[in-house]
């Protein structure tokens, strides 16, 4: 099947490579022509484990191509995927201009019967708008919109694409659903559930899923604040909670909170959508507030440990919002760095992948090439991202290079007993502190 993909970001590129891998003829395009040139030269516009090899293999096999000309990607496509960004506006609502522009491209260039796939995370009702735009260009009812939300996790997007636990397709057209079933047939098996709904339900389900996962993270972080006040251990508390199959352990790790391109913007966009639909959903606002509180709690621990922050050197271990990616969008580490810099601290960060992106966001941030260089002369260190390069640190070496042996663990990756043995002041999240 000929497939066109608009957008080669964190959703579009894994989608294009996966569809090529299962046998389809895929051409991807992007409004960012520089990104297309990088891909055509064999490079990658961002870091995602395993994706470079997957893309290279499909390009060499002749099943995947990249073009700056949308007509080349869309003219003969049986299915056209819209995988563009939906960043937040100042109001918090999703900015859907790229969705509109991409739909216009499909309307102008698609020639035969085409299923237009809304892959980006969008508010309920977006598909109806897309249908209106397509109808301006084609009145022969040969362009059908379906909603096929992505459920990819940065850092494991290749695995999630090739071995999805569910494929959700929303459509009001039986013909379009049949095309999507044929498209995804190689991926559907005993471990992958095929789910069909109407358009509005599919759109709403994606926002609901992200909001609920964010809720679990914020609940764990609220429990961390309570555990600290009660002298309890939040890791043990959430382990007990997660052992209940009705709750599950995923997304119950207390820490610096969620970040990335999905949860922060999708939660806000969902809250704005519910308001527009006439339903006040204050729980969503509280989830976001608790998430911001997590960074503030880490800042206060550093401040309390060092008293005056002016001129103090603070090392941030990890800058990406999670391991396995170079994405720093809404990264808690950058929020913490900004607070520390505003307090006149000297902030040096280390990340095996995200350093340049973090520096672009915060020019005042110093970068180190390895964690020990970041820690050298530091008065305090904060674990922000649980990279293996961070979790496998040599505590003896860390103790010898730091000016003061103070570690704030924003991800609870270290063993308190080990930290005590090496003489650290250890301030974990939601657990009793260790003081020499």
Secondary structure, DSSP 4 states (H G I P E B T S, - for coil): -EEEEE--STTHHHHHHHHHHTT-EEEEE-S-HHHHHHHHTT--SS-BTTHHHHHHHHHHTTSEEEES-HHHHHTT-SEEEE----PBPTTSSB--HHHHHHHHHHHHH--S-EEEEE-S---TTHHHHHHHHHHHH--SS-EEEEE------TTSHHHHHHT-SEEEEE-S-HHHHHHHHHHHGGG-STTSEEEEE-HHHHHHHHHHHHHHHHHHHHHHHHHHHHHHHHT--HHHHHHHHHTSTTT-STT---SS---SSSHHHHHHHHHHHHHHTT---HHHHHHHHHHHHHHHHHHHHHHHHHS--TT-EEEEE--SSSTTB---TT-HHHHHHHHHHHTT-EEEEE-TTTHHHHHHH-TT-EE-SSHHHHHTT-SEEEE-S--HHHHT--HHHHHHH-SS-EEEESS--S-HHHHHHTT-EEE-SSS--B--
